[in-house]
Amino acid sequence: MALMGGIRTVLMLTGRFINEVLSFVVFSFLDLLDVFLCFVYKLVDFYVESEWKPCYCSSAKEAITNSGKILVSEKGESTKIVCLCSSKLQLEDISDTLYTRPSLVSDISKSTVKELRRLKIEGTTIMSSCEKVRNGSVRSTFTINSTIVEMLQGKIGGQKLNPIPRWSDCDCKACTAWTTSSKETLFVHAEGPKDNAREDVLFIHGFISSSTFWTETVFPNFSAETKSKYRLIAVDLLGFGRSPKPTDSLYTLREHVDMIERSVIDPYRVKSFHIVAHSLGCILALALAVKYPGAVKSLTLLAPPYFPVPKGEQGTQFVLRKVAPRRVWPLIAFGSSIACWYEHISRTVCLLICKNHRIWEFIAKQITRNRVRTFLLEGFFCHTHYAAWHTLHNIICGSASKIEGYMDAVREQLDCDVTVFHGRDDELLPVDCSYSVASKIPRARVKIFEKKDHITIVVGQQKAFARELEGIWKKSSS
């Protein structure tokens, strides 16, 4: 027995070593490839769209201000930008992981660029004025008057969502349906009584998914009693499915929450509701629960992406390394690393898959003879790279400093039931995430599903999961 244990240990260590070495080689190559693709896309963008499109490889300032936002600072874990909403000027955070993802190639390239810039401006008046500011002899102030606000409203507030997809995005009816609507709201699928519903249930999907994750699984499996008492509402998040995919949005937490309010809370006159959320949607669910503490009756979180940040660690970068560890194995970790670390490689993946999703869907149906769950393909394909890239970084990584406060608020200020579900075999978000939620919110009930992963926690056991949800709602309502 001891011999077998020793052999198993040696094999595990050997496998880990091989994974480390292979990962270093593969990701070093991908670092170089992303730099090359950056150059290629700039040329193609200029040729097709007659404009140099900024990216986060060279300048966060250029990429952010190009979207119609006003950059305020670039210090700390997040960049502060000014966003205009109606007659209000609001500050919001942009995750620094958008433009800071440490690697050997990026460190060398950034050092080279900084040195070239230093040589270029050395001895000029710009350098001397910067030195004055740095030494404290000149102090800058930030003031806003009504004239400037009006100018900003005319420049930014008057802009509409760009209805034209980029050349690398799909232009089919399903992906561009939002451009024909005058309403700048999310796609909403609602079932149940309109006037005499006892309570509402809001379903929020995860990353690169859509409302069909719920409407094609648990919705058909709810009992007639449930459908008569509860109004079931599922949304396609901003940038995904059939919802708007604007190119002037940075897909921040505030923008996602505001769109849910504008599309569901206000028009449906939601007063008392339950929230069911999966993966990335759990962060939005927590933000909504904190914003509407008296209205939320229960909070159900599936595979929440919660990684407690150790003291001394930079939150956004810590979460980035946890979600995307730059490893070739397991494959889901490799896929998430590609999505998180490489702006241009991930754009290439979207170009090949999302833009041509109708072809891939047809091939999948022919190979599987329609046995494949087509709604999963729909959720995976119907998004743009711009929306996915910013949502991934600004919600999952950028919320690292906010989610702790949300947990504290749910624990101390809310009385709603909190239930957390997780699949034991989830290789993307380990079960420790759910246990960490329970440690922050002691009343939270955690249930681990054996032999289930990030997707099969719902898909494949939708009947049983529908019964679980009905039990939660009945208990919290009574």
RAHU-V447682 format. One record per run of one state. SS is the DSSP state (H for helix, E for strand, - for the rest). FROM is the first residue (numbers start at 0). TO is the last residue. If there is no record, write none. Layout:
SS:FROM:TO / SS:FROM:TO
This chain:
-:0:0 / H:1:48 / -:49:58 / H:59:64 / -:65:68 / E:69:72 / -:73:76 / E:77:84 / -:85:86 / E:87:94 / H:95:97 / -:98:102 / H:103:120 / -:121:123 / H:124:134 / -:135:144 / H:145:156 / -:157:171 / H:172:179 / -:180:186 / E:187:190 / -:191:197 / E:198:203 / -:204:210 / H:211:214 / -:215:217 / H:218:220 / -:221:222 / H:223:228 / E:229:234 / -:235:238 / E:239:239 / -:240:251 / H:252:264 / -:265:271 / E:272:277 / -:278:279 / H:280:290 / -:291:294 / E:295:301 / -:302:313 / H:314:322 / -:323:329 / H:330:340 / -:341:341 / H:342:352 / -:353:355 / H:356:367 / -:368:372 / H:373:380 / -:381:381 / E:382:382 / -:383:383 / H:384:400 / -:401:401 / H:402:412 / -:413:415 / E:416:422 / -:423:430 / H:431:439 / -:440:443 / E:444:448 / -:449:460 / H:461:476 / -:477:477
